[in-house]
Amino acid sequence: MNIIKPGRGVGNTTRAIDAAIQEFFNTGNVTYIDPSPTENAQRFGFERLLNRLNFEHRLTEDYLIIDRVAGVVKKK
């Protein structure tokens, strides 16, 4: 199922982050790929993913292995 919708401001990044969080809890690791092809969008989306893991699930860098360059989060 394709979760990407055309246009801006339609929730693509939010759905990508939701899917990444679900994959993280199912597998213990995730590589985040933002629907927008720009490097800034990738970096912004990855930081939003980390913030959601911290604020909603209390997972900090103490419990995670984070590779910001590759966009990868793993459980320690």
C-alpha positions in Angstrom: 0.0 0.0 0.0 1.4 3.4 -1.0 1.1 6.0 1.8 2.5 8.9 -0.2 0.0 11.5 -1.5 0.8 14.2 -4.1 1.3 17.8 -2.9 2.7 19.6 0.1 1.2 19.8 3.5 -0.8 16.6 3.1 0.9 14.6 5.9 3.5 12.5 4.0 6.2 13.1 6.6 3.9 12.3 9.5 2.8 9.1 7.9 6.4 8.2 7.1 7.4 8.8 10.7 4.4 6.8 12.0 5.5 3.9 9.7 9.1 4.1 10.8 8.1 4.0 14.5 5.9 1.0 13.9 8.8 -0.7 12.1 11.2 0.2 14.9 9.0 -1.5 17.5 8.4 -4.5 15.3 12.1 -5.1 14.3 14.3 -3.2 16.7 15.8 -1.0 14.0 14.7 1.3 11.2 16.2 3.3 8.4 14.1 6.5 7.9 13.5 7.7 4.4 11.6 10.9 4.0 9.1 11.1 1.1 10.6 14.4 0.0 13.8 14.0 -2.1 15.7 16.9 -0.4 18.5 16.5 2.1 16.9 19.1 4.5 13.6 17.2 4.5 15.4 13.9 5.3 17.3 15.5 8.2 14.2 17.3 9.5 12.1 14.1 9.3 14.7 12.1 11.1 15.0 14.5 13.9 11.2 14.5 14.2 11.4 10.7 14.4 13.9 10.9 17.2 11.8 13.5 19.0 8.7 11.3 18.8 10.6 8.3 20.2 11.8 10.5 23.1 8.6 12.3 23.9 6.0 9.6 23.3 8.0 6.5 24.2 10.7 7.9 26.5 13.5 6.4 24.3 16.6 8.5 24.5 20.1 8.1 23.2 20.8 6.0 26.3 18.7 3.3 24.8 19.3 3.8 21.1 22.1 3.6 18.6 21.6 6.5 16.3 23.3 7.1 12.9 22.2 10.6 11.8 24.1 10.4 8.5 22.4 7.2 7.3 19.1 7.9 9.1 19.3 4.7 11.2 18.0 4.0 14.7 18.6 0.7 16.5 17.9 -0.6 20.0 21.0 -1.1 22.1 
